[in-house]
Amino acid sequence: MDRSEVFEKVRDVLVDALAVDEDEVTPEATITGDLGAESIDILDISFKLEQEFGFKIGQGELFPEGVMQDPEFVQEGKVTDKGIATLRETLPHFDFAKLDADRRVETVGQIFTVEALVNFCEHKLQTA
Amino acid sequence: MRWMWIDRVVELVPRERLVSIKHVSRAEEHLHEHFAATPTRRPMPVMPACLIIEGMAQSAGILVGHAEGFREKVVLAKVSKAILEREALPGDTLRYTARIQQMSDMGAATRGKVELISHAAPDEPAEPVQIGQIDLMFSHLDQNMAGAAFPEHNFVFSEGFHTLLRTSGVEMPA
């Protein structure tokens, strides 16, 4: 499956799960910001990706859980070095350049893009 | 007691499907107001669509809760899809079939079929007709991503649910 096919499937999943229009699902669109996903939608997206691609997604594998509430990883509203290292390790499909430049917690939502989701699925397919 | 919107569970295949029924009764007070007469319209009692969704949510919620022995606090988190093509009138029976599509530690996705059994013709057997589809997402509250804490007591599956299951002949999981 090439990257454009993966993108199309991811787009279909997002259109279905979030009731957004196809043309809103651009690679740069953020899942929780631009497309308006809430926490339950992450589970919905995760279920739908599993069905679409046939792989299993573990808890916290798609999007950070608990990290943002952990005082070791977030201090005074900013992600710590240890937090960044943990996120990098658990979420290799994210592009961390933005978060490196702006450590505020809100930035984490900005790097969870459609492209990150496509990267995630490609990575899962390659390692399945 | 919590407002129950199903009368009986008629089939339960653990972790797979649950079938329940709800008789729509003219004695239910909400039907008097839904819809009341207006100067230009006679009264039109119909089962509110939101309560049909609640009936499916209770059916699917019991199925999801039963799968984990009612240890999880199963809450409705999202109505993914709700299509209802026909109204349910006093005297009709609604039949809800809920199926678990996917389930994890975090929650579950269910698919639901709504059928209507209309008892209008006395000498013909009433056949169920599909009138809708209601797909839902449930969250296991204690596993929520925000890490918020909730009371230990399982307030979701209250006495009303236990009475419903007992009187439906459903055995509680060990």
Interface residues (C-beta under 8 A of the other chain):
Chain A: A17 S39 I40 D41 I42 L43 D44 S46 F47 E50 Q51 Q59 E65 G66 Q69
Chain B: A77 K78 S80 Q101 Q102 S104 D105 M106 G107 A109 M137 S139 N144 M145 A146 G147
